[in-house]
Amino acid sequence: MVKPKSIQIQLQILKILKDGKIHTKNEVVEKVAKHFKINIKSTNSGNDTFAKDVVRQISVVRTNKWLKNPPQKERFAITHAGKVIADSALL
C-alpha cells in the first residue's frame, strides 16, 4: 500500500480518539497501522519509520489543540475542537 499522507494519519488519529476514552501512544500507533494495512515492526518510534510518522502526527494534532494529554504519560484524549474536526473531516 502507498504510504498515507500526514493529513490522512492525523484524521485517523482523531477518529480513534473520537470515542472520548484515553488511549496510549502504542495503541494509537497500532490502530493507525492496522487501518492503513501497514505492518509495523514495533510501536517504538525509534525502531519503525511508520510508527515514527504516527508519533510525529500525534505531536501535530496536539499542537493544533485537537488532543490533550491527561496526567498519565504517553496517553491521549481528544478535545472538543478535535471532535469537531473528526466529525466534519475537514482535515
N, C-alpha and C positions, 0 to 999 in steps of 0.2 A: 504494500500500500504506500501511496505517496505520503510523505511527512506532512502532518497537518500544519496549517498556518498558525501563528501566535494567537490571532483573534479567535480561531476555532478552539484552541486549547482553553483560552480564557472563558469562552462561553460554556464549554463543557464543565469547567471547574465550578462556575456559577450554578449550572444545572444540578451538579452533585450536591452542592451546599444548600440548594433551594429548599430542602426538606426542613431546614431550621435547626438541625442537630449539629453537634460539634463533631468534626471529623479530623482524623490525624493526617499528617502530611503523607505518610506511606499509603494510607487508604485512598487519598485523593489521587496520588500518582498511579496506583494500581487500577483504579476505576477509569481514569482518563486513558491509560494504555489499553485497557480492555475495550473501551468504547471505540477507539481507533484501530483496534485489532493489531496492536503493536506488541511484540514480545519484548519484555524488558529483562535484563539480567539481574537487576537489583533495583529496589526503590531508593537506594542511596545515590544521590546525585553525583557523587564522586566516581561511581562505578558504571553509570549508564547515561548515555547522552540524552535519550528521550526523557528520563527522569529529571535530568538537569534542566531540560527545556520546560517541563511542567513546573518545577520549583521556581524557575525564573518567572513564569507566568503567574504563579501564586503571588509573587512579590509585586508584579504589575497590578494585579487585581487589588491587592492590599493598598498599594499607593493610591489607587483610584477610590479608595474607601468603600469598596464593594464587599470586603470581608473584614473581619476583626479577629484578633487573637484573644481568646479567653485566657485566664491566668495560667492554664496548663501550657507547657512548652510544646511547640510544633503541632498545635491544634488550631482549627479554624472554624468560624461560623460566618454565615452570610449576614450582611447588613440589610436594612430596608432598601437602600439605594441599589444594592446588588440584586435583590429580588425583583425590583422594577426592571432592571436591565435583563435579567434572565427571562422574565415574563414577556418582555417586548422583543427580545432577541435583536436589539438594536446594536449589539456589539459588533 
